[in-house]
């Protein structure tokens, strides 16, 4: 069973769940602080384990480097690529040089926002760390955003400066020309261009005192994908990210200092920021950033080439990688993390058959920073995402916020050491209710405390009075050997209210048509209750996905 907050902190080893004492803010620019939700709209923050009691004054980046050096890892690899490997000491010096440029050359003040634009690279990682080391607020953006979308971020975040990969300058320059807010763009990976971050940093001595921020000062703003409307900016403090390191990474992932991490989630996505930078630093491990993009086969070859032990990517990519993993083997790999969208059991079993590795599933949210329900190894239960991560409390509730009986589908509600704080956004009230975070997912919890994902709360299909979860139907379809990918949505119907419709990508050599439609419908009927089968099936060449791999069901409903 999941525990209540009072249960979590009972007994002789209990610690207070109250927010730790605050230190005076070091952020002179109060733009973000002044636009946080009102006190009554904030989530309740719970610090129910001793390791969650972050000191009142704590700079996230300084703390991570200090931990690595204290544990004797100064000369151990931290950031790797096909061109260079930086130790923790090397990386710290470069981070300090970047911080010097921001503070000394551009006169940025603690609390100023800095927009970052780049793919996963050592340059992007160092830039992000340098911004936060200087007490500034990192505003990372997805590499594929266009000028209009970047303009929305700029308007909301009001960055004083942008650090941008030289190959991605064009769209940002267009957005800058249309904005009165952003004044300066500095490319960060040109080695011989006057005014580039690399050249400016080379002129510094690396002697920089990290900004003495309060733990409750702002470290980052993470923009949601904005696929259904205007994007929201989720705000996280130094305390939030340090506390997150002491939850899922410590208790579920259990990475080791000798781990080499690879993966596809962008650093601009909190799943990627945690998995591909922050959490490896906390563990004293290293991350490998390739200079070319990923394909499923290239990812498997890279794992073997660099001896990677930990992989982060989305379920769709694991499904596509499975055949290559079976062909080439992945002997060094020991931990595989799936998040970003629901993990079908068919994909989990396909990967396990190919590699022998039990995937670590997890659900997190940009608003919560990272994963709060998960399971690994022997704790995995088929069909379930897992149990609540130590440090968090979760329950399944009805529309009135009352916990429903086990085995009943309802809405997920969560509290813990992280929580949703939107920047100046009326939608805060949709996410936080009575101090609990509502990620917007429909779940069922069993008698043993395992949580079973059903769908996004607004993606539940109600057909002829029956509730159907699209991911459950997708999982059944994926178990058919002809299906490569699929997406399931509900469409309006005069007779049934809604009908279940599937969009299916077939494997090479498989033909669509009425015969295949019937075969797939019969396949689903044989696996699930008959009312759940897709009454319509449309064959498509590809499915609409976000840059982070999430299926965009709203686009399927519009097609």
LINWO-V258774 format. One record per run of one state. SS is the DSSP state (hx for helix, st for strand, lp for the rest). FROM is the first residue (numbers start at 1). TO is the last residue. If there is no record, write none. Layout:
[[SS | FROM | TO] [SS | FROM | TO]]
This chain:
[[lp | 1 | 4] [hx | 5 | 8] [lp | 9 | 32] [hx | 33 | 35] [lp | 36 | 38] [hx | 39 | 41] [lp | 42 | 44] [st | 45 | 45] [lp | 46 | 49] [hx | 50 | 52] [lp | 53 | 56] [st | 57 | 57] [lp | 58 | 59] [hx | 60 | 70] [lp | 71 | 76] [st | 77 | 80] [lp | 81 | 84] [st | 85 | 87] [hx | 88 | 105] [lp | 106 | 112] [st | 113 | 117] [lp | 118 | 121] [hx | 122 | 133] [lp | 134 | 136] [st | 137 | 141] [lp | 142 | 146] [hx | 147 | 157] [lp | 158 | 160] [st | 161 | 164] [lp | 165 | 165] [hx | 166 | 177] [lp | 178 | 184] [st | 185 | 187] [lp | 188 | 196] [hx | 197 | 202] [lp | 203 | 213] [st | 214 | 214] [lp | 215 | 217] [st | 218 | 223] [lp | 224 | 232] [st | 233 | 237] [hx | 238 | 253] [lp | 254 | 259] [st | 260 | 263] [lp | 264 | 269] [hx | 270 | 283] [lp | 284 | 285] [st | 286 | 288] [lp | 289 | 295] [hx | 296 | 306] [lp | 307 | 309] [st | 310 | 313] [lp | 314 | 314] [hx | 315 | 328] [lp | 329 | 334] [st | 335 | 338] [lp | 339 | 344] [hx | 345 | 355] [lp | 356 | 359] [st | 360 | 364] [lp | 365 | 365] [hx | 366 | 368] [lp | 369 | 370] [st | 371 | 375] [lp | 376 | 376] [hx | 377 | 379] [lp | 380 | 385] [st | 386 | 388] [lp | 389 | 392] [st | 393 | 397] [lp | 398 | 402] [st | 403 | 403] [lp | 404 | 409] [st | 410 | 416] [lp | 417 | 421] [st | 422 | 422] [lp | 423 | 427] [hx | 428 | 431] [st | 432 | 433] [lp | 434 | 435] [st | 436 | 437] [lp | 438 | 440] [st | 441 | 445] [lp | 446 | 450] [st | 451 | 456] [hx | 457 | 459] [lp | 460 | 460] [st | 461 | 463] [lp | 464 | 465] [st | 466 | 468] [lp | 469 | 469] [hx | 470 | 478] [lp | 479 | 482] [st | 483 | 493] [lp | 494 | 496] [st | 497 | 506] [lp | 507 | 513] [hx | 514 | 527] [lp | 528 | 529] [hx | 530 | 532] [lp | 533 | 535] [st | 536 | 539] [lp | 540 | 544] [st | 545 | 545] [lp | 546 | 550] [st | 551 | 551] [lp | 552 | 552] [hx | 553 | 558] [lp | 559 | 559]]
